[in-house]
Amino acid sequence: MTTYTPLRTLLILLFLSGLIMGQTVSKVGTSAANFLKIPVDAIGTSRGLAVVTGFNDPSTMYYNPSTLALIGESSAHFSYVDWYEGISLNHTAIALPVGSMGVFGVNMLSMSSGKMEITTERDQDGTGDFFEVGALQIGLAFARSLTDHFMIGGNAKILRETIMNSHAQGFALDVGGRYVTPWPGFVLGFAIRNFGTKMQMTGDDLLTTNDPDPLNSGNNDVINAYYATDRFDIPLRMVIGTNWQMLNTRFLNVSLEADGVFPSDNHAWMNVGIDAGLANNMLSLRAGASQLLLDETEPQLSLGGGLSYRIMGGVVMQLNYAIQSHEYFNYNEHFSISLRY
């Protein structure tokens, strides 16, 4: 029988800390589909993205698909993110428990830059024509509790990025697990996100003409061809974290979480967050910090809260808000609404 001791916990934490501090090459700017790095909801954002152990909302499947099994009622989630310079994101997630089989989830994320005017060397003030940059993720998730202490899950998703008349497509898979430890109040979580194909930009904007034999004046010198673009990996990342329920009463519930994040295109970092629920979680207050241990922390701090109340019959509405501060940009806001029935 395995014995769990504080010494073993300390050794694990020291090992993870060594991994976090031991990287030498960041690989920043080497991945496609970077919209997958943007936090999509107010709950996760306000906790500084320290959320791999999950929370009771359908948006939890975005961060760790196994935590979808925490949801015991049919639920729907809608989020709007006001990002930088007119960029906006919309996220939708639906959770459908199916008895002892498990919980199915559907999720969709869309990003839009808004319309931008085309400029050229001759028309530096604009040509009068406009283009748009967009991104889309559509996913199907499933999670199940294998025991009272352990749950697993996965999320298969299709990815697409567009700019004007060109696009890139890919497929990715998220997998994760959640474990309730023998230590009272401690939960462990892990997730591997965005394990999938490379993405390559193709489309009509890459169309050109070519003369395959410029020394031959009798051949066809206008042959359609396409510029070849490179293929880039999507931003794979592994997250390992623990949540400590510091206080759990009917009137006050306080939990603290710390996650270690190991990305494929940056140095490793840590996220920390705290969540306080008041009056049986009718009111929630949250705070967090992301990307700790990096030379530059971006974003810096996150704050937010939520209100949960019954609106009619058995339907419960939850409203959440989060705000993030940044060093080089203005703050950005996240709005979420969830329904449980």
Solvent accessible surface area in square Angstrom, and as a share of the most:
residue,aa,sasa,rsa
1,M,240,1.07
2,T,76,0.44
3,T,92,0.53
4,Y,92,0.35
5,T,51,0.30
6,P,115,0.72
7,L,115,0.57
8,R,107,0.39
9,T,43,0.25
10,L,92,0.46
11,L,102,0.51
12,I,93,0.47
13,L,91,0.45
14,L,106,0.53
15,F,131,0.55
16,L,34,0.17
17,S,54,0.35
18,G,45,0.43
19,L,77,0.38
20,I,13,0.07
21,M,130,0.58
22,G,54,0.52
23,Q,72,0.32
24,T,123,0.71
25,V,102,0.59
26,S,30,0.20
27,K,117,0.50
28,V,99,0.57
29,G,69,0.67
30,T,65,0.38
31,S,15,0.10
32,A,17,0.13
33,A,1,0.01
34,N,65,0.33
35,F,7,0.03
36,L,2,0.01
37,K,71,0.30
38,I,16,0.08
39,P,8,0.05
40,V,0,0.00
41,D,0,0.00
42,A,0,0.00
43,I,7,0.03
44,G,0,0.00
45,T,0,0.00
46,S,0,0.00
47,R,11,0.04
48,G,0,0.00
49,L,37,0.18
50,A,0,0.00
51,V,2,0.01
52,V,3,0.02
53,T,2,0.01
54,G,11,0.11
55,F,20,0.08
56,N,78,0.40
57,D,3,0.01
58,P,1,0.01
59,S,0,0.00
60,T,0,0.00
61,M,0,0.00
62,Y,6,0.02
63,Y,12,0.04
64,N,0,0.00
65,P,0,0.00
66,S,0,0.00
67,T,0,0.00
68,L,0,0.00
69,A,20,0.15
70,L,58,0.29
71,I,3,0.01
72,G,67,0.65
73,E,83,0.37
74,S,32,0.21
75,S,0,0.00
76,A,13,0.10
77,H,0,0.00
78,F,91,0.38
79,S,9,0.06
80,Y,95,0.36
81,V,1,0.01
82,D,56,0.29
83,W,41,0.14
84,Y,41,0.16
85,E,158,0.71
86,G,57,0.55
87,I,46,0.23
88,S,24,0.15
89,L,1,0.00
90,N,73,0.38
91,H,4,0.02
92,T,35,0.21
93,A,0,0.00
94,I,60,0.31
95,A,0,0.00
96,L,80,0.40
97,P,41,0.26
98,V,65,0.37
99,G,76,0.73
100,S,109,0.70
101,M,103,0.46
102,G,9,0.08
103,V,10,0.05
104,F,74,0.31
105,G,1,0.01
106,V,70,0.40
107,N,1,0.01
108,M,86,0.38
109,L,0,0.00
110,S,35,0.23
111,M,31,0.14
112,S,35,0.22
113,S,15,0.10
114,G,29,0.28
115,K,159,0.68
116,M,76,0.34
117,E,70,0.32
118,I,36,0.18
119,T,82,0.47
120,T,65,0.38
121,E,160,0.72
122,R,231,0.84
123,D,67,0.34
124,Q,138,0.62
125,D,143,0.74
126,G,19,0.18
127,T,51,0.30
128,G,46,0.45
129,D,87,0.45
130,F,115,0.48
131,F,49,0.20
132,E,74,0.33
133,V,41,0.23
134,G,13,0.13
135,A,8,0.06
136,L,58,0.29
137,Q,0,0.00
138,I,81,0.41
139,G,3,0.03
140,L,111,0.55
141,A,2,0.01
142,F,70,0.29
143,A,0,0.00
144,R,113,0.41
145,S,55,0.35
146,L,95,0.47
147,T,80,0.47
148,D,139,0.72
149,H,97,0.43
150,F,61,0.25
151,M,20,0.09
152,I,71,0.36
153,G,13,0.13
154,G,20,0.20
155,N,1,0.00
156,A,39,0.30
157,K,2,0.01
158,I,109,0.55
159,L,0,0.00
160,R,79,0.29
161,E,35,0.16
162,T,43,0.25
163,I,70,0.36
164,M,96,0.43
165,N,90,0.46
166,S,6,0.04
167,H,53,0.24
168,A,5,0.04
169,Q,103,0.46
170,G,12,0.12
171,F,98,0.41
172,A,0,0.00
173,L,68,0.34
174,D,1,0.00
175,V,58,0.33
176,G,5,0.04
177,G,0,0.00
178,R,37,0.14
179,Y,67,0.26
180,V,49,0.28
181,T,7,0.04
182,P,74,0.47
183,W,69,0.24
184,P,127,0.80
185,G,30,0.29
186,F,72,0.30
187,V,21,0.12
188,L,76,0.38
189,G,3,0.03
190,F,87,0.36
191,A,0,0.00
192,I,62,0.31
193,R,16,0.06
194,N,3,0.01
195,F,133,0.56
196,G,41,0.39
197,T,68,0.39
198,K,83,0.35
199,M,3,0.02
200,Q,66,0.29
201,M,56,0.25
202,T,65,0.38
203,G,15,0.15
204,D,99,0.51
205,D,64,0.33
206,L,32,0.16
207,L,80,0.40
208,T,39,0.23
209,T,81,0.47
210,N,74,0.38
211,D,45,0.24
212,P,86,0.54
213,D,60,0.31
214,P,103,0.65
215,L,174,0.86
216,N,73,0.37
217,S,123,0.79
218,G,71,0.68
219,N,47,0.24
220,N,95,0.49
221,D,79,0.41
222,V,93,0.53
223,I,69,0.35
224,N,108,0.55
225,A,33,0.26
226,Y,129,0.49
227,Y,139,0.53
228,A,104,0.81
229,T,40,0.23
230,D,104,0.54
231,R,137,0.50
232,F,92,0.38
233,D,76,0.39
234,I,7,0.03
235,P,1,0.00
236,L,61,0.30
237,R,20,0.07
238,M,71,0.32
239,V,12,0.07
240,I,55,0.28
241,G,5,0.05
242,T,38,0.22
243,N,19,0.10
244,W,104,0.36
245,Q,68,0.30
246,M,86,0.38
247,L,75,0.37
248,N,97,0.50
249,T,73,0.42
250,R,181,0.66
251,F,147,0.61
252,L,60,0.30
253,N,33,0.17
254,V,22,0.12
255,S,17,0.11
256,L,71,0.35
257,E,3,0.01
258,A,33,0.25
259,D,0,0.00
260,G,8,0.08
261,V,4,0.02
262,F,29,0.12
263,P,9,0.06
264,S,48,0.31
265,D,5,0.03
266,N,37,0.19
267,H,58,0.26
268,A,2,0.02
269,W,11,0.04
270,M,57,0.25
271,N,6,0.03
272,V,49,0.28
273,G,4,0.03
274,I,67,0.34
275,D,23,0.12
276,A,21,0.16
277,G,4,0.04
278,L,57,0.28
279,A,51,0.39
280,N,114,0.58
281,N,76,0.39
282,M,105,0.47
283,L,72,0.36
284,S,9,0.06
285,L,96,0.48
286,R,16,0.06
287,A,32,0.25
288,G,11,0.11
289,A,13,0.10
290,S,3,0.02
291,Q,40,0.18
292,L,60,0.30
293,L,95,0.47
294,L,28,0.14
295,D,152,0.79
296,E,102,0.46
297,T,36,0.21
298,E,46,0.20
299,P,19,0.12
300,Q,69,0.31
301,L,112,0.56
302,S,1,0.01
303,L,105,0.52
304,G,16,0.16
305,G,16,0.15
306,G,10,0.09
307,L,81,0.40
308,S,19,0.12
309,Y,83,0.32
310,R,153,0.56
311,I,67,0.34
312,M,135,0.60
313,G,72,0.69
314,G,48,0.47
315,V,33,0.19
316,V,18,0.10
317,M,36,0.16
318,Q,23,0.10
319,L,70,0.35
320,N,8,0.04
321,Y,77,0.29
322,A,0,0.00
323,I,51,0.26
324,Q,2,0.01
325,S,44,0.29
326,H,18,0.08
327,E,94,0.42
328,Y,137,0.52
329,F,102,0.43
330,N,127,0.65
331,Y,129,0.49
332,N,3,0.01
333,E,45,0.20
334,H,0,0.00
335,F,91,0.38
336,S,8,0.05
337,I,57,0.29
338,S,3,0.02
339,L,49,0.24
340,R,48,0.18
341,Y,126,0.48
